[in-house]
């Protein structure tokens, strides 16, 4: 029962957090000199009716605090307004969020599958040539600017013609069979996943190596060695479990980093994700869209951290204070 | 500490490379054959100039180059560059070129290298406006390699003070301040970065824009740093020397600044060296999107903007050189940062 109390408490904590986030993002955008409806007014295909409805929804003639209240209450009700081209913001977001989620989840899954074993290798073979090579490789991985790497991969894709350039689906996607659709999606995902994977793998490998080194240095590992336990058992049964716990907290941070890192990668590959959406919205100064995607991005980040914390509560008794 | 860094197999060379880079950008006026704004529209996208040391007759000669002429090729329906072989232009060290001012006062027109009169020498080709890429790399480096440091010098005092106050006072102050910092951290940093950059008015001078980009970069990172500082302050504030300072009546702010914060120095140095690269990357990413440093100013990020077009990356690979420099600079900073951490924090306590 105690576990549930902890989890419940942790979930409750996110609510004030999100309220403050909404305050910050609302005031940053609203205090800027940009007129939130300028783009809508310029678009001839937007009817006066829509414009009027947006005006009352945002309460632009009222004081800023009231405006915030109006915006927040319509946000909670799921009414996010219209984009500068007259579409509903909520449908636009619903299109993009799954794409970004797919991309980040694949990347997280792959980095864990590859990064954790490489981190263990680095720690177990500490200070050997293998470890040095891994360290150099991870430094290189951390130093590549994501957009530059993406451009290099684009050259590669154009020159070899192995991978489609840009987007998530081919133009004939709807005519393909189920298997063909999966293959098409995979082909489009390979390049963006490669970029994000390379960059986040480096950080994860280092963290895992450092954790593992810490644990291998502790007294109970020395004791296990002294009583003659096999090296495999020491590493996988005793050390790994303790080294991997701090990594779960890192999961939340990794998710945050990926959301940010994905924006540039999505932009270069023309991938239809949340990051590119917010970029386009910013460039067109489409205020409704910017506000909504900023909030959604933050909610995703907070949710990611929350999940990581809950996982940690479930796996690590020390967090629960037992 | 310098000695220890220099002795390291990776960090030593990295430090030397970085020092050379900073020296180059400091002397950009002298090393660059052209100024940052020099442009020849007739020479847009000219490839790097070839250097010959053997003449057509097979004799050795001083290094020379030919100028490019743009010729319209009707068959390909495009402009191609051909070498104008009628006139040799010898390369010279300490050649006369455009005038610039040493330290902003002493006028001078000697450049490290150049050609004799009438020649053009593009070491790394030219960009869309016919500007010399090599020269712009040097001037762009001035912005790209300094902006991260400047942001850090704004961010660290703020983060230190914020974390210090939050940790030392505790109670409600702590809860409120930390909730706010967490909220800032909960906004995906790159999203916040582009939004802040996009609300900058467009009619600013380049110096104002540079300053504001620095401020924006600083606004992104302070929260995470302040949180770590707060954690350290929490454990330091119960030490005896803090109690002693309290007993003799030192003011609270005085205790934080004079007694508690100096204890965090090693962590601050480590965090600083490790976070320079991320600011270099942020600036270049921002400029790459066209939201950071604007033309005609050069930065490595906005120079890479041209590499967004397929034709450019396929046929004009010299436009990718800024990316290579960002990579090298960031790699060097990372290697040095790791070594600094190993020196100051050998047991990994601060991580």
Interface residues (C-beta under 8 A of the other chain):
Chain A: X16 X17 X18 X20 X21 X23 X24 X25 X28 X29 X32 X33 X34 X136 X139 X140 X142 X143 X144 X145 X146 X147 X148 X151 X152 X154 X155 X158 X159 X165 X210 X213 X214 X256 X259 X260 X261 X263 X264 X267 X268 X275 X278 X279 X282 X283 X285 X290 X293 X294 X297 X298 X301 X302 X305
Chain B: X10 X179 X180 X182 X183 X184 X185 X186 X187 X188 X189 X190 X191 X192 X194 X195 X196 X198 X199 X201 X277 X281 X284 X285 X288 X289 X290 X291 X304 X307 X308 X310 X313 X314 X320 X323 X326 X327 X328 X330 X331 X334 X335 X338 X348 X351
